[in-house]
Amino acid sequence: MTVSSSADNRLVFNLNGEEVIANADGSALFDDGGLLAFSDLHLEKGRALSRTTPIPGYDTMATLDALEAAIRRDNPRKLLFLGDSFHRSHLAESLDDDHRRRINTLAEGRDVIWLVGNHDPALPSWLPGQAADDYLSRTIRFRHIASPDAMGGEVSGHYHPKARIKTRARAISGRCFIHDGRRMIMPAFGAYTGGLSVLDPSIGRFFPGKAEILFCHACRIYRYPYSHASQLER
Amino acid sequence: MPDLFHDSSLIPASFEAWFETRGWMIHPHQVAMVEADRDGRSALLVAPTGTGKTMAGFLPSLIELSAPDAEDSLHTIYISPLKALAVDIERNLAIPIREMGLDIRAETRTGDTPQAKRKRQRENPPQVLMTTPESLEMMLTWPDAATIFKGVRRVVLDELHALAGNKRGDLLSLSLSRLRRLAPGMRVVGLSATVANPDALRGWLNPDVEQVAVIRASAGIEPEISVLTRDAELPWSGHSASWAVEDIFRLIEANRTTLVFVNTRAQAEILFQSLWRINDSNLPIGIHHGSLSTEQRRKVENHMAKGALRSVVATASLDLGIDWADIDLVIQVGAPKGTARLLQRIGRSGHRYDLISRAVLVPANRFEVFECHAAIADIRSGLLDDPPDYPGGLDVLAQHVVGMAIADPFRADDLYQEVCTAYPYRHLSRADFDAVLEFVTTGGYALKAYERYHKLAEGRDGFYRIAHRSVALQWRLNAGTIVETQTLTLAVRGLGKLGKIEEYFVQSLVPGDTFIFAGRVLQFTGMRGTMTVEAILATGAEPKVPAYAGGRLPLTTNLAERIRAMIADREAWHQYPEPVRQWLSIQEWKSSLPSPERLLVETFPRANKHFLVIYGFEGRNAHQTLGMLLTRRMERAGLRPIGFVATDYALAVWGLRAVTSVDDLLDPDMLGDDLEEWMQESTMMKRSFRVVATIAGLIEKTHPGVSKTGRQMTMNSDLIYDVLLRHQPDHILIRATRDDAARGLTDIRRLADMLARFQGRIEFRPLERVSPLAMPLMLEVGRESVTASAVEDSLAELEAELIDEALDGFTGAPLQASLPL
């Protein structure tokens, strides 16, 4: 196995015996590069939050831009979305034509699996691909919310993990992956999503032992021991 | 001054008599105003405070309205930059009206006017209306505006220099362009205490400048200004002037009433605290600044007016002409940063035509000694700063265009012509106007799909109308050009609500932290809901001083030039205190003195880093920008810059490699691509965009019943900014943002002028160690800005440091896989 060089835009690590590549954009490649996974897109969150203030699908546009870039770069056979792909089920149903067209184009020639999340229990009828509660690929089970009973080989989303790292220059906050070699929680991919500190007990309870965070900042990804994360500023 | 020569037919006898009973003489400039008006001309009156300026502005109107056949309709509109000033003027105007027994209705209308009174004013407008730019624009959108305003004879713009040269001024100029159409015979009178070049303001009053008379009052008696000095040690840097607190207190003791002006709220708080610490005789000393609640401020103002206070420590919130009882002395703490501002402040003392204004300037550090002396020299030579002349903002225009459609359907050609009579928009191109019109009609390319941006619709008759009625309601809720940063209410146990505090400051507090507010040391205890900050009075704690961003005043060009010349002029050194003279001598010996002819640049190593100091004297904003651009360029040259610090006088950059030649680094071409790149990346642009988008009506300030936090608004606008920049970089809002950034925070033109002026004339001094002149900068280094690549470097560095620990347990033999259950 290779340890990638520092200040790179992707990192390779081992999860439950599988080689996984974490991208600086918050997506991750499994299955020898054949499966590209994204979590918590929260498409149309802007529209959902702004019944009075119009912020026209700009977050959706930005997220789709990033999604297209990632897929163009990694060209996977399978796309897997770990749930909360849409911020509200009913908004997904009425997604702008242009946005729908873009999602359909992304799916062309690929298997697409959409796990349901707490935000999008009902996926829109026009969506290409198949919906599922969870998904198994080799030794890894993907689900929206981590299960306290899982033994290992689990990849989930839902919590939008973020970390704050103190460096010589200053402290920097950003989204991150967190994993302990057995299970991993992926960061939110959406353009307009907040985050939860990896030190929060609702994330921490899954990682009682040694763990590492893969920290995304400005197109690069860095690895730090979990113990090095500090509390997010309010 | 006797006014025996004026044409007595101009001033009615009843007015002459009234002036006499007051013991006043009618000033020549007051007569001249009446004369200009008789000739049908607009007029700009330049007169110091306390010379009957406001009376001069109203005199022609009062005379006309005192005629028995005067019509009972809106006749004169008075506009002031401050609500408080409008109220004050109403009170002052009531005196002559009452004492001369005139039958004139004069009233104010501002955002604070009760609903019932507003309704009455709309049905039956007063003859003289005192209002603010925002209220005027609002009234111009009434469907019956044409009827209400058609009889207006005169508009009086008070403190015109404060209204011009900013977005509020842009809006006001647009309102005037509409008024001019509704009331073609109207004259506009501008009043200004301080202006060097009246021509720039004349165009404001009438597009045909020749029609505008310029009337100057004689300057009165020259003010008596001194610089507080002591031969004891003067601080190298800092802004609190704590060295002078005792002297300031002695001055307060020795005078009946003293106004103490400072530049920032934080300074006000600190100075107020320090004064009370030594105030054993319990002199009544108050504080006044913009973060205090309105009640608190009114209380202080009332006490002051009653003469119950000996002194008030105040920021710009007190700057503009509010007429108080006699002030004996004005103290300016910290350099005034601009001559006009200083003169305005000094004008508060001896506030009568025949009394001498007295002022003492208190420099807070060594550099400010020069600045104080330079400002005094400027005042003596009568050289004042002008309000900046920029093209009017496109965001403000977008707001106005929608407002005008609410008033009345319009044709594009007509409105374009009308708008071009507004001074800041005199060079507006038709293409820009059309782009703004398209933005409010279809939302422009990027927003076409969203119906709520279709605010106006063009009818088949070629007239533009509002697309639906809700546009008017939305417009009224969001009108104006002042976009507040999110503020939270501060409530203190036992004291109630103390005022407003900025969110960014609260974000940096954790419960238990202490800070100074309203002159008290408070302890933060937590939040109540999302909008209220709770605190208790702290006991005996050292406060965490309020961090103050913004509000730092940039040095004006005139002052900067003068300071550079003063330092170079050995002959003049004798007027500075001993520590300053010594400091300059050692600088000359160890390095060199900055001069107007050459740009001094020093390098020296310190604490394993290499410093580069550029003495630009162009103000903090320009130096800040230079710092941003220079570090980018140094990065590319492999000089590994780490950070920089900018002051009004100089810029210091430090890095890991020594700079050996500076000519290329300081080449003016850095203002090309480097600048463009930096502007797009910086958060400053995003902040400007938020303001622009709010003014232009893209995002909303307020919604009925819903409060959105400032942070939420920031996130939304950031996103829109990114997308617009990518998909439509020539969008009018992006352009307006870029203009704002260039006009406001970055002072790019100044920087460009400086780099061009000194090209090939750089005096480069590589030194072994820090020079005396660089010392003040070294003390500011704690607050460095860190470059983006330094952040990346430090992240990677930390990763390398921790890599073994990080990899421990994750490398080596693959883990035994678990069952993925």
Interface residues (C-beta under 8 A of the other chain):
Chain A: M1 V3 S6 A7 F13 N14 N16 G17 E18 G46 L49 S50 T52 T53 P54 I55 P56 Y58 D59 M61 A62 D65 D96 D98 L136 T139 I140 R141 D149 A150 M151 G152 G153 E154 I165 T167 R168 A169 R170 I172 G181 R182 A191 Y192 K210 E212 F215 H217 A218 R220 Y222 R223 Y224 P225 H228 E233 R234
Chain B: L447 A449 Y450 R452 Y453 Q507 S508 V510 I642 I699 E700 H703 V706 K708 Q712 M713 M715 N716 L719 I720 D722 V723 R726 V786 A788 A790 V791 E792 D793 S794 L795 A796 E797 L798 E799 A800 L802 I803 E805 A806 L807 D808 G809 F810 T811 P814 L815 Q816 A817 S818 L819 P820 L821
